Amino acid sequence: MESQTADEVAAPNVSPWVVGTMAFATGAVIANLYYAQPLVDTLARVFQADSDAIGLTITVTQIGYALGLALLVPLGDLIERRKLLAALLAAATLGMAAMALAPSLIVFGAAAAVVGLTSVAVQVIVPFAHVLAAKGQQGRVVSTVMSGLLMGILLSRTVAGLVAEAFGWQAVFGLGAVLTALIAVVLWRALPTVAPTVTMRYPALLGSVLRLVREEPVLRLRMLYGALTFSTFSVFWTSAGFLLAGDPYNWNEAQIGLFALFGVAGALAAKFAGGLADRGWVHLTTGAYLLITALSYLLIGWGAVSVVALAIGVLLMDMGVQGTHINNQSLIFALRPDARSRLNTAYMVSYFISAAVGSALSAVVYVAYDWIGVAVLGGLFPALACVVWAVEHFSRSRREAAAATGS
C-alpha cells in the first residue's frame, strides 16, 4: 500500500466501519488490563499465593502500562503507525496467551507486565483516529473511539466474572488473546499506511515530549483538567465495590459487576461531546462537563442509602469525565499535527498518574471516613477544576474585551 501523509489520508467520507472497528479495538485491548481484577480470589487459590502477592501482580500490569505510555506511545510519530500497532498487538496477544497458560504466579506476573506494556496500542489508535478524520469531524471520530475505550474499561470486570464462572479463569485470558489477535489482523487490513511525521533519534523523541509541555500552555491546561477529572473517576470505582458489598446492599460479585453498566450509559451519552467540539463549543461545554461531574457527587454521596441516586450519579459522573476527556483530546491533537502521539503521551501520563493518586486516596479515605468521605473527596477534584475553568473563562473574557476596544 502506498504511503500517505497525514493531510493526504484525511477524507470527508472516512468509513464508519473503520471508525467502529477502531472503537471496538480500543475497548477490547484496554480490557486486557482489567480482566484479572475480579478474579483475585480465584488466582490466589490457583497459584497458592496470598492476596498481597496477587495485588502486586495486578500492580505490575499497571506499571507496565505506565512505562508503555512514556516509552512506546511517542513512537507513533516516528514509526509508521500501522506497523507499530501490529507489533504491539502481536506482543499483547502472546502475553495474554502466556497468562492463560501460566504454570506459576511468576510467569503469570511476567506475562501481565508484557500485556500492560503493549496494551498502550490503544493510545496509538486514538491519535491515529484524529489523523484519519476529515477536518470538522475530528471530535466526533475521537469521541466514538474513546467511548469504545471507556466501555472496555467498565465492561471488562463484568465479562471476566461471567466468563470465569462459565468456563474457568483461563478462558478469560484465552478470550483476550484471541480477540487481540483478531483485532491485529483486522486493523492491519482496514487502516491505511500513513508516513511518520518526524525523523529524529529515539532519545530526542522522548525529550521532545517535555519540550511540548513547556511550549504549549493549552496542553498544560488540558492536562490539569484531565488529571482532576480522571482522579475522581478512580476515586469512585476504587471504593464502589466496598459500598455495594456491605450494608445496606450486600451485593455479590456478579451484581457489583453489572452495576458498571450504568457507567457505560454515561460513556455513550458523552459520545455527543465530539459533535459539540467540532462546532467550536469546547470551552463552554468543558465548563458544563466539569460542573456536572462535581454535582454528580451529591447524588453519589446519597448513594450510601439509595441505589437509584447512586446509579444516576454514576451516569452523570462518567458522562462529565468522558466529555471533558474528549474535549481535551480534540484540542491537544490540533496543536501540532506532526506531534499527535507525543502530545497524547504527555496528556495520558498525567491522566494515568492522577488515576493512581485518586485510587490510593479513595482506599485510605474509605477506611477512615466511610462512603461520605469518598463522596467529598470525589467531588473535591472536579470542584477545583471548575475554579480553574472560571479563572480561565474570566481571563479569556478580559482579553477579548481588550482586543475589541483595541487597548
C-alpha positions as CSV (number, residue, x, y, z in Angstrom):
1,M,0.0,0.0,0.0
2,E,1.4,3.4,-1.0
3,S,2.4,5.6,2.0
4,Q,0.4,8.8,2.6
5,T,0.9,11.9,4.7
6,A,-1.5,12.7,7.5
7,D,-3.0,15.5,5.4
8,E,-3.5,13.3,2.3
9,V,-5.1,10.5,4.1
10,A,-7.9,12.6,5.7
11,A,-11.1,12.2,3.8
12,P,-14.6,13.6,4.3
13,N,-16.1,10.2,3.9
14,V,-14.0,8.2,6.4
15,S,-15.7,4.9,6.7
16,P,-18.0,4.5,9.7
17,W,-16.9,0.8,9.7
18,V,-13.3,1.8,10.2
19,V,-14.2,4.1,13.0
20,G,-16.3,1.5,14.6
21,T,-13.5,-1.1,14.3
22,M,-11.1,1.3,16.0
23,A,-13.6,1.9,18.8
24,F,-14.1,-1.8,19.3
25,A,-10.3,-2.4,19.2
26,T,-9.6,0.2,21.9
27,G,-12.2,-1.3,24.2
28,A,-11.1,-4.9,23.7
29,V,-7.4,-4.2,24.1
30,I,-7.8,-2.0,27.2
31,A,-9.9,-4.6,28.8
32,N,-6.8,-6.9,28.9
33,L,-5.5,-4.7,31.8
34,Y,-8.6,-5.3,34.0
35,Y,-9.6,-8.9,33.5
36,A,-7.6,-10.1,36.5
37,Q,-9.1,-7.6,39.0
38,P,-12.4,-9.5,39.7
39,L,-10.5,-12.9,39.8
40,V,-8.1,-12.1,42.6
41,D,-9.6,-14.8,44.9
42,T,-9.5,-17.4,42.2
43,L,-5.9,-16.6,41.2
44,A,-4.8,-16.7,44.9
45,R,-6.2,-20.3,45.1
46,V,-4.8,-21.4,41.8
47,F,-1.3,-20.2,42.5
48,Q,-1.5,-20.8,46.2
49,A,-0.5,-17.2,46.9
50,D,-1.7,-14.6,49.4
51,S,-3.7,-11.5,48.5
52,D,-0.6,-9.2,48.7
53,A,1.2,-11.3,46.0
54,I,-1.8,-11.2,43.7
55,G,-2.3,-7.5,44.3
56,L,1.4,-6.9,43.4
57,T,0.9,-8.8,40.2
58,I,-2.1,-6.6,39.2
59,T,0.0,-3.6,40.0
60,V,2.8,-4.8,37.7
61,T,0.3,-4.7,34.9
62,Q,-0.4,-1.0,35.6
63,I,3.3,-0.2,35.9
64,G,3.9,-1.8,32.5
65,Y,1.1,0.3,31.0
66,A,2.6,3.5,32.6
67,L,6.0,2.6,31.1
68,G,4.4,2.0,27.7
69,L,2.8,5.4,27.8
70,A,6.1,7.1,28.4
71,L,8.4,5.0,26.2
72,L,6.3,3.4,23.4
73,V,3.4,5.8,22.6
74,P,5.8,8.6,21.3
75,L,6.9,6.1,18.6
76,G,3.6,6.8,16.8
77,D,5.2,10.0,15.4
78,L,8.5,8.2,14.4
79,I,7.3,4.8,13.1
80,E,4.5,4.2,10.7
81,R,1.5,3.7,13.0
82,R,0.1,0.6,11.2
83,K,3.3,-1.3,11.6
84,L,3.7,-0.1,15.2
85,L,0.2,-1.3,16.1
86,A,0.8,-4.7,14.5
87,A,3.9,-5.2,16.6
88,L,2.3,-4.1,19.9
89,L,-0.8,-6.2,19.3
90,A,1.2,-9.2,18.4
91,A,3.2,-8.9,21.6
92,A,0.0,-8.3,23.6
93,T,-1.6,-11.5,22.1
94,L,1.4,-13.6,23.2
95,G,1.3,-12.0,26.7
96,M,-2.4,-12.9,27.1
97,A,-1.8,-16.4,25.9
98,A,1.0,-16.8,28.4
99,M,-1.3,-15.5,31.2
100,A,-3.9,-18.2,30.3
101,L,-1.3,-21.0,30.3
102,A,1.0,-19.7,33.1
103,P,2.2,-22.6,35.4
104,S,3.2,-20.3,38.2
105,L,2.5,-16.8,39.6
106,I,5.9,-15.6,38.5
107,V,5.2,-16.5,34.9
108,F,1.7,-15.0,35.2
109,G,3.1,-11.8,36.5
110,A,5.8,-11.5,33.8
111,A,3.2,-12.1,31.1
112,A,0.9,-9.5,32.8
113,A,3.8,-6.9,32.6
114,V,4.1,-7.6,28.9
115,V,0.4,-7.1,28.4
116,G,0.4,-3.8,30.3
117,L,3.4,-2.5,28.3
118,T,1.9,-3.4,24.9
119,S,-1.7,-2.5,25.6
120,V,-0.7,1.1,25.1
121,A,-1.6,0.3,21.5
122,V,-4.9,1.9,22.3
123,Q,-3.1,5.2,22.8
124,V,-1.6,4.8,19.3
125,I,-5.1,4.2,17.9
126,V,-6.7,7.4,19.4
127,P,-4.4,9.9,17.7
128,F,-4.5,7.8,14.5
129,A,-8.2,8.2,14.5
130,H,-7.7,12.0,14.6
131,V,-5.4,11.7,11.6
132,L,-7.9,9.8,9.6
133,A,-10.8,12.1,10.3
134,A,-11.7,14.9,8.0
135,K,-11.5,18.5,9.2
136,G,-14.6,19.3,11.2
137,Q,-15.2,15.6,12.1
138,Q,-12.2,15.0,14.4
139,G,-14.1,15.5,17.6
140,R,-16.9,13.1,16.5
141,V,-14.5,10.4,15.4
142,V,-12.3,10.7,18.5
143,S,-15.3,10.6,20.8
144,T,-16.5,7.4,19.1
145,V,-13.2,5.7,19.6
146,M,-12.8,7.0,23.2
147,S,-16.3,5.7,24.0
148,G,-15.2,2.3,23.0
149,L,-12.1,2.6,25.2
150,L,-14.1,3.6,28.3
151,M,-16.7,0.9,27.7
152,G,-13.9,-1.6,27.6
153,I,-12.7,-0.5,31.0
154,L,-16.1,-0.6,32.5
155,L,-17.3,-3.9,31.0
156,S,-14.0,-5.8,31.4
157,R,-14.8,-6.8,35.0
158,T,-18.3,-7.9,34.1
159,V,-17.1,-10.0,31.2
160,A,-14.3,-11.5,33.3
161,G,-16.7,-12.6,36.0
162,L,-19.2,-14.1,33.7
163,V,-16.7,-16.0,31.5
164,A,-14.8,-17.3,34.6
165,E,-18.0,-18.5,36.1
166,A,-19.0,-20.4,33.0
167,F,-15.7,-21.6,31.6
168,G,-12.9,-21.1,34.2
169,W,-10.3,-18.3,34.8
170,Q,-8.0,-19.4,32.0
171,A,-10.8,-18.9,29.4
172,V,-10.9,-15.2,30.3
173,F,-7.3,-14.6,29.2
174,G,-7.6,-17.0,26.3
175,L,-10.6,-15.0,25.1
176,G,-8.4,-11.8,25.4
177,A,-5.7,-13.4,23.4
178,V,-8.0,-14.4,20.6
179,L,-9.7,-11.0,20.4
180,T,-6.4,-9.2,20.4
181,A,-5.1,-11.4,17.6
182,L,-8.2,-10.8,15.5
183,I,-8.0,-7.1,16.1
184,A,-4.4,-7.0,14.9
185,V,-5.4,-8.7,11.7
186,V,-8.5,-6.5,11.1
187,L,-6.7,-3.3,11.8
188,W,-3.8,-4.3,9.5
189,R,-6.3,-4.8,6.7
190,A,-8.5,-1.8,7.4
191,L,-6.1,1.0,8.2
192,P,-4.1,3.0,5.6
193,T,-0.4,3.4,5.7
194,V,0.5,6.9,6.9
195,A,4.0,8.2,6.7
196,P,5.7,9.1,10.0
197,T,5.7,12.8,10.9
198,V,9.2,13.2,12.3
199,T,12.8,11.9,11.8
200,M,14.9,12.0,14.9
201,R,16.7,9.7,17.3
202,Y,14.7,8.0,20.0
203,P,16.2,9.9,23.0
204,A,15.4,13.2,21.2
205,L,11.9,12.0,20.6
206,L,11.4,11.3,24.3
207,G,12.9,14.7,25.2
208,S,10.6,16.5,22.8
209,V,7.6,15.4,25.0
210,L,8.8,17.6,27.8
211,R,9.5,20.4,25.4
212,L,5.9,20.2,24.2
213,V,4.7,20.6,27.7
214,R,6.9,23.6,28.3
215,E,5.9,25.3,25.0
216,E,2.1,24.6,24.8
217,P,0.0,26.3,27.5
218,V,-3.2,24.7,26.1
219,L,-1.6,21.3,26.6
220,R,-0.7,22.1,30.3
221,L,-4.2,23.4,31.0
222,R,-5.9,20.4,29.4
223,M,-3.5,18.0,31.3
224,L,-4.8,19.7,34.5
225,Y,-8.4,19.3,33.6
226,G,-7.8,15.7,32.6
227,A,-6.0,14.9,35.8
228,L,-8.6,16.4,38.1
229,T,-11.5,14.6,36.4
230,F,-9.9,11.2,35.9
231,S,-8.8,11.2,39.5
232,T,-12.4,11.4,40.6
233,F,-13.3,8.5,38.2
234,S,-10.8,6.4,40.1
235,V,-12.0,7.7,43.5
236,F,-15.4,6.3,42.8
237,W,-14.6,3.0,41.2
238,T,-11.9,2.0,43.7
239,S,-14.4,2.1,46.6
240,A,-17.7,1.4,44.9
241,G,-17.2,-2.4,45.4
242,F,-16.8,-1.9,49.2
243,L,-20.0,0.1,49.4
244,L,-22.1,-2.3,47.3
245,A,-20.7,-5.4,49.1
246,G,-21.6,-4.0,52.5
247,D,-24.8,-2.8,54.2
248,P,-27.4,-1.9,53.1
249,Y,-26.8,-3.5,49.7
250,N,-24.8,-6.8,50.4
251,W,-24.5,-7.5,46.7
252,N,-22.5,-10.4,45.3
253,E,-19.6,-10.0,42.7
254,A,-21.9,-10.5,39.7
255,Q,-24.3,-7.8,40.8
256,I,-21.5,-5.4,41.5
257,G,-20.0,-6.2,38.1
258,L,-23.3,-5.5,36.4
259,F,-23.6,-2.1,38.1
260,A,-20.8,-0.9,35.8
261,L,-23.4,-0.8,33.0
262,F,-24.6,2.5,34.4
263,G,-21.1,3.9,33.7
264,V,-21.4,2.6,30.1
265,A,-24.6,4.6,29.7
266,G,-22.7,7.7,30.8
267,A,-19.9,7.0,28.3
268,L,-22.4,6.6,25.5
269,A,-24.1,9.8,26.4
270,A,-20.8,11.6,26.3
271,K,-20.2,10.4,22.7
272,F,-22.1,13.5,21.6
273,A,-19.3,15.7,23.1
274,G,-17.3,15.2,19.9
275,G,-20.0,16.7,17.8
276,L,-20.2,19.8,20.0
277,A,-16.4,20.1,20.0
278,D,-16.5,20.1,16.2
279,R,-18.9,23.0,16.3
280,G,-16.4,25.1,18.4
281,W,-18.1,24.8,21.7
282,V,-15.2,23.2,23.6
283,H,-14.6,26.0,26.1
284,L,-18.3,26.3,27.2
285,T,-19.0,22.6,27.2
286,T,-15.9,21.9,29.2
287,G,-17.2,24.1,32.0
288,A,-20.6,22.3,31.8
289,Y,-18.9,18.8,32.0
290,L,-16.8,19.9,35.0
291,L,-19.9,21.2,36.8
292,I,-21.9,18.0,36.0
293,T,-19.0,15.9,37.4
294,A,-18.8,17.9,40.6
295,L,-22.6,18.0,41.2
296,S,-22.8,14.2,40.5
297,Y,-21.2,13.6,43.8
298,L,-24.2,15.0,45.7
299,L,-26.1,12.0,44.3
300,I,-23.2,9.6,44.7
301,G,-23.0,10.6,48.4
302,W,-26.7,10.0,48.7
303,G,-26.0,6.6,47.2
304,A,-24.9,5.3,50.6
305,V,-28.6,4.6,51.2
306,S,-30.2,4.9,47.7
307,V,-29.2,2.8,44.7
308,V,-31.3,5.0,42.4
309,A,-29.3,8.1,43.4
310,L,-26.1,6.2,43.1
311,A,-26.9,5.0,39.6
312,I,-27.9,8.4,38.3
313,G,-24.8,10.0,40.0
314,V,-22.5,7.4,38.3
315,L,-24.1,8.1,34.9
316,L,-23.6,11.8,35.3
317,M,-20.1,11.4,36.7
318,D,-18.9,9.2,33.8
319,M,-20.6,11.5,31.3
320,G,-18.8,14.5,32.7
321,V,-15.4,12.8,32.9
322,Q,-15.7,11.4,29.4
323,G,-17.0,14.6,27.9
324,T,-14.1,16.6,29.4
325,H,-11.6,14.0,28.1
326,I,-13.0,14.2,24.6
327,N,-12.8,18.0,24.6
328,N,-9.2,17.8,25.9
329,Q,-8.0,15.4,23.2
330,S,-9.8,17.3,20.5
331,L,-7.8,20.4,21.4
332,I,-4.4,18.9,22.0
333,F,-4.3,16.9,18.9
334,A,-4.9,20.0,16.8
335,L,-2.0,21.9,18.4
336,R,0.7,20.2,16.4
337,P,-0.3,17.7,13.7
338,D,3.2,16.3,13.5
339,A,3.4,15.5,17.2
340,R,0.0,13.9,18.0
341,S,1.4,10.8,19.6
342,R,3.8,12.8,21.8
343,L,1.1,15.2,22.8
344,N,-1.0,12.2,23.7
345,T,1.9,10.8,25.7
346,A,2.2,13.9,27.9
347,Y,-1.6,14.1,28.4
348,M,-2.1,10.4,29.2
349,V,0.9,10.1,31.5
350,S,-0.6,12.9,33.7
351,Y,-4.0,11.2,33.3
352,F,-2.7,7.8,34.5
353,I,-0.8,9.3,37.4
354,S,-3.9,11.1,38.6
355,A,-5.9,7.9,38.4
356,A,-3.3,6.2,40.7
357,V,-3.4,9.1,43.2
358,G,-7.2,9.1,43.2
359,S,-7.3,5.3,43.7
360,A,-4.9,5.4,46.6
361,L,-6.6,8.3,48.3
362,S,-10.0,6.7,47.9
363,A,-8.9,3.5,49.7
364,V,-7.5,5.5,52.6
365,V,-10.4,7.8,52.9
366,Y,-13.0,5.0,52.8
367,V,-11.3,3.3,55.8
368,A,-11.2,6.5,57.8
369,Y,-14.5,8.2,56.8
370,D,-16.6,5.6,55.1
371,W,-18.6,6.4,51.9
372,I,-19.3,10.1,52.8
373,G,-15.6,10.7,52.9
374,V,-15.2,9.1,49.4
375,A,-18.1,11.3,48.1
376,V,-16.4,14.5,49.5
377,L,-13.1,13.5,48.1
378,G,-14.5,12.7,44.7
379,G,-16.4,16.0,44.4
380,L,-13.4,18.0,45.5
381,F,-11.3,17.3,42.4
382,P,-13.9,18.4,39.8
383,A,-14.9,21.4,42.0
384,L,-11.2,22.5,41.9
385,A,-11.4,22.1,38.1
386,C,-14.4,24.3,38.0
387,V,-12.5,27.0,39.8
388,V,-9.7,26.7,37.3
389,W,-12.2,26.9,34.4
390,A,-13.8,30.0,35.9
391,V,-10.4,31.7,36.2
392,E,-9.7,30.8,32.6
393,H,-13.1,32.0,31.4
394,F,-12.8,35.4,33.0
395,S,-9.2,35.8,31.8
396,R,-10.4,35.0,28.3
397,S,-13.3,37.4,28.5
398,R,-10.9,40.2,29.6
399,R,-8.6,39.5,26.7
400,E,-11.4,39.5,24.2
401,A,-12.8,42.8,25.7
402,A,-9.4,44.4,25.5
403,A,-8.9,43.2,21.9
404,A,-12.4,44.6,20.9
405,T,-11.6,48.0,22.3
406,G,-8.1,48.0,20.8
407,S,-6.4,48.5,24.1
